[in-house]
Amino acid sequence: MNHHDPDTTMTLALPADLQSSIQTLAPEFVAIRRRIHAHPELAFEERQTSNLVAEQLAAWGYTVHRGLGTTGVVGTLRKGHGSKALGIRADMDALPIQEQTGLDYASTIAGKMHACGHDGHTAILLCAARYLAESGDFNGTLNLIFQPAEENEGGALRMLEDGLFERFPCDEVYALHNSPGMPVGQIGVIAGPAMASFDRATVTLRGRGAHGAMPHHGIDVMQGAASMVLGLQSIVSREIDALKSAVITVGALQAGSTYNVVPDTATIKIGVRTLDPRVRTLVEERIQAFVSAQAQSFRLQAEVVYERKYPVLVNHAAQTEFARQAAIRLVGADNVVERPPVMGSEDFAYMLERRPGAYIRLGNGLGEDGGCMVHNPLYDFNDKALPVGAAFWAHLAQSYLA
């Protein structure tokens, strides 16, 4: 489905006018962003954040719906009689990390922090929401989706299971994420696979315990586990096309507790990321077969619990091009870059499986000016990026619903 009429963009407000309006609004939303940052909430706990979002949206005239995916919020605004409907999503959850930034608005909650910039994503969409309610020139329906639990817990899927697109029909859906290492003012796009699938395997090995001085009386799970940890990497290096991407990470090996005892059980926790559904299936099959064969060679019993988590995030071609053109009008062609795929994962992939759309990258800065990588205790969202992201959403919405 492609509703994009290139002629309609000529009648839109000039991006410069839009940007000056957003710049005027920005300080209020920087303050909101820092308020959210100081009070981080983990997956499905985002009650304060969703209350704040709901109160703001309602004050600007949005119809507010609560409770999708437990703590999700959807704000709907309709102008005119246009039949088109657009969805824009922001994530709200924080991470279980102890903040070390020393900022005056640092996390006030031990062991929790906004280390991925979801506070910024929420404030960006709120800023755009305010502009579109008060000054937006569009004809159709705008659905702003504030999602819980993006970090490994599948909040997007939960919202979809609660009837997100049935209750709030969207012809297309978009989201963005900040990118440390990209200058502020740049916007990154790419069609096709943009972020990896994420799966995890838990391997439980069972042998027979023994005295460390007499290992021949036991069946040593440690030896088998060590061989598996090293051998698993041969799946990527020797069985996956070198031009395809796959990452197998052993994140935990848990076994034993002391020096002179051969343990009888071991657990290996494995993370798997791929950019191609066929590679994803091949890696799963090979991990299962490899663990089984290795276990047999060491006389161990093995159980593999393989969980498919987030799918590959695939940007739709027409919608990516639409977002690219909106970005070019806003920040200029020199500041719109082709952003290569990354092996991180994102549950917005579930929404893109059900509706056409695109996932956009927003420059968060270089070096000390916002260049600290996400999921790091020193990370902070760069407030200079907030008006850029908000102006992008406002322009995209007005372009689509023109």
Beta strands, then each sheet from edge to edge (+ up, - down):
strand 1: 63-68
strand 2: 72-79
strand 3: 85-91
strand 4: 140-147
strand 5: 172-180
strand 6: 187-189
strand 7: 192-195
strand 8: 197-206
strand 9: 210-211
strand 10: 246-255
strand 11: 261-262
strand 12: 265-274
strand 13: 301-310
strand 14: 313-315
strand 15: 336-338
strand 16: 357-365
sheet 1: 1+ 2- 4+ 3+ 5+ 16+ 6- 15-
sheet 2: 7+ 14-
sheet 3: 10+ 12- 8+ 13-
sheet 4: 9+ 11-
end
